[in-house]
Every structure is written in structure tokens, then in C-alpha cells.
Amino acid sequence: MIPPDIMFFLQQQRRRDMVRQAEQARLVRAVRRRPERSGRVFQRVLWLAGSALLSWGCALQRAGHTMVVAEKGCCVCQP
């Protein structure tokens, strides 16, 4: 039979291992989530900046009464 103090030590060691594994799993999940969020925010900022630049460009073209044709051959701004 195993002495009680050794059983207590084994239980403590097992609990420490389980806590360490849980902490490691949480850290892995947190690291995996961060790039996705920052990437989404970055994409949103780029989309907003692009939309603002496009609207400013169209306003400038309308003010100068010119029409610019995009590289693909379609009109970017409405006349």
C-alpha cells in the first residue's frame, strides 16, 4: 500500500500538471486568435481608407469635369 504522504504528493503533482496543460492550451488559443482579429481590423481600416480615397477622387473628377477610365476598361466614377 502507498503511504498517505506519497499519495498526497502524487495528487499535487498531477494537479500541477493539469493546471499547466490548461494554461498552455489557453495561451495557444489566445495566440491563434490575435492575428485574426488584428487582420480583420487592418482589413476594415484599409477598406475605409480606400472608400474615402475613391469618393474624394470621384469628387475631384466631377469638379474638373473629367472621366477617368480604370485599367480594366470600366468607369470608376459616375459622370
VOBA-1610 file (N, C-alpha, C; in pm, whole numbers, padded with zeros to 5 digits, always signed):
BEGIN
Met+00082-00117+00000Met+00000+00000+00000Met+00088+00126+00000Ile+00041+00231-00068Ile+00116+00355-00080Ile+00091+00441+00044Pro+00200+00495+00103Pro+00184+00581+00221Pro+00104+00707+00185Pro+00028+00761+00281Pro-00058+00878+00254Pro+00018+01002+00207Asp+00139+01024+00260Asp+00213+01143+00216Asp+00257+01133+00070Ile+00288+01014+00023Ile+00325+00996-00118Ile+00201+01014-00206Met+00086+00963-00161Met-00039+00982-00236Met-00070+01131-00249Phe-00052+01204-00138Phe-00077+01347-00141Phe+00017+01417-00240Phe+00145+01379-00237Phe+00242+01435-00329Phe+00205+01405-00474Leu+00166+01283-00503Leu+00127+01245-00639Leu+00004+01323-00686Gln-00093+01341-00596Gln-00212+01418-00632Gln-00177+01564-00660Gln-00090+01621-00579Gln-00047+01759-00602Gln+00026+01773-00736Gln+00113+01677-00764Gln+00188+01680-00890Gln+00094+01667-01009Arg-00002+01578-00998Arg-00098+01560-01107Arg-00181+01688-01128Arg-00221+01750-01018Arg-00299+01874-01029Arg-00216+01985-01094Arg-00088+01996-01055Arg+00000+02097-01116Arg+00014+02072-01266Asp+00029+01946-01305Asp+00040+01912-01448Asp-00086+01950-01524Met-00201+01923-01465Met-00327+01956-01531Met-00345+02107-01545Val-00309+02182-01442Val-00317+02328-01447Val-00221+02382-01554Arg-00101+02327-01560Arg-00003+02369-01659Arg-00054+02342-01801Gln-00114+02225-01822Gln-00169+02192-01954Gln-00284+02287-01991Ala-00368+02319-01895Ala-00479+02412-01921Ala-00426+02551-01954Glu-00324+02597-01881Glu-00265+02728-01911Glu-00204+02730-02050Gln-00137+02623-02085Gln-00074+02613-02216Gln-00180+02615-02326Ala-00289+02544-02306Ala-00397+02542-02405Ala-00460+02680-02419Arg-00479+02752-02308Arg-00534+02888-02315Arg-00440+02981-02390Leu-00310+02969-02365Leu-00213+03053-02435Leu-00212+03025-02585Val-00219+02899-02621Val-00222+02862-02763Val-00346+02920-02829Arg-00462+02911-02763Arg-00585+02968-02820Arg-00575+03119-02833Ala-00516+03184-02733Ala-00503+03330-02736Ala-00410+03374-02849Val-00302+03303-02869Val-00208+03337-02976Val-00272+03316-03112Arg-00349+03212-03126Arg-00414+03185-03255Arg-00520+03290-03287Arg-00585+03344-03187Arg-00693+03442-03209Arg-00640+03580-03245Arg-00529+03622-03190Arg-00480+03759-03208Arg-00458+03798-03354Pro-00386+03720-03434Pro-00365+03763-03571Pro-00494+03779-03650Glu-00592+03694-03625Glu-00718+03704-03696Glu-00786+03837-03664Arg-00791+03872-03539Arg-00857+03996-03501Arg-00784+04116-03558Ser-00652+04120-03542Ser-00577+04234-03592Ser-00584+04239-03744Gly-00587+04124-03809Gly-00600+04119-03954Gly-00734+04173-03998Arg-00840+04138-03927Arg-00972+04188-03960Arg-00981+04338-03942Val-00922+04387-03833Val-00924+04531-03808Val-00845+04602-03917Phe-00730+04547-03953Phe-00647+04607-04057Phe-00721+04609-04189Gln-00790+04501-04224Gln-00868+04497-04349Gln-00979+04601-04346Arg-01044+04616-04233Arg-01152+04715-04220Arg-01097+04856-04238Val-00982+04885-04177Val-00922+05018-04190Val-00883+05043-04336Leu-00823+04944-04402Leu-00788+04960-04542Leu-00912+04982-04629Trp-01019+04910-04601Trp-01142+04926-04678Trp-01198+05067-04661Leu-01198+05116-04536Leu-01248+05252-04511Leu-01160+05357-04578Ala-01030+05339-04571Ala-00938+05435-04635Ala-00955+05432-04786Gly-00968+05314-04843Gly-00989+05303-04987Gly-01119+05366-05031Ser-01224+05346-04954Ser-01354+05407-04987Ser-01346+05559-04982Ala-01277+05611-04880Ala-01263+05756-04869Ala-01182+05812-04986Leu-01073+05745-05021Leu-00992+05792-05134Leu-01069+05787-05264Leu-01147+05683-05284Leu-01226+05671-05406Leu-01331+05782-05415Ser-01398+05809-05304Ser-01501+05914-05307Ser-01437+06052-05328Trp-01320+06076-05267Trp-01252+06204-05289Trp-01208+06217-05434Gly-01157+06109-05489Gly-01113+06111-05628Gly-01229+06138-05723Cys-01342+06075-05697Cys-01459+06097-05780Cys-01508+06241-05768Ala-01504+06296-05648Ala-01546+06435-05629Ala-01453+06529-05704Leu-01323+06502-05702Leu-01228+06586-05775Leu-01251+06576-05926Gln-01281+06455-05973Gln-01306+06438-06116Gln-01432+06511-06158Arg-01536+06502-06078Arg-01660+06573-06111Arg-01636+06724-06112Ala-01553+06771-06020Ala-01523+06914-06015Ala-01446+06958-06139Gly-01360+06873-06191Gly-01282+06907-06309Gly-01349+06865-06438His-01468+06806-06430His-01544+06759-06546His-01464+06662-06633Thr-01395+06570-06568Thr-01321+06469-06644Thr-01366+06331-06600Met-01345+06238-06685Met-01382+06099-06656Met-01257+06013-06673Val-01224+05938-06572Val-01106+05853-06577Val-01152+05709-06597Val-01086+05641-06686Val-01118+05501-06713Val-01017+05415-06639Ala-01067+05317-06567Ala-00979+05229-06491Ala-00902+05138-06586Glu-00800+05071-06535Glu-00718+04984-06616Glu-00799+04872-06681Lys-00904+04826-06616Lys-00984+04717-06668Lys-01080+04765-06778Gly-01087+04893-06800Gly-01169+04945-06906Gly-01308+04987-06860Cys-01334+04992-06731Cys-01463+05034-06683Cys-01451+05170-06613Cys-01559+05244-06611Cys-01557+05376-06547Cys-01562+05358-06397Val-01475+05425-06326Val-01470+05419-06182Val-01575+05510-06121Cys-01588+05629-06175Cys-01678+05729-06119Cys-01795+05754-06213Gln-01909+05784-06156Gln-02026+05816-06235Gln-02012+05959-06287Pro-02056+05988-06412Pro-02042+06124-06466Pro-02136+06222-06397
//
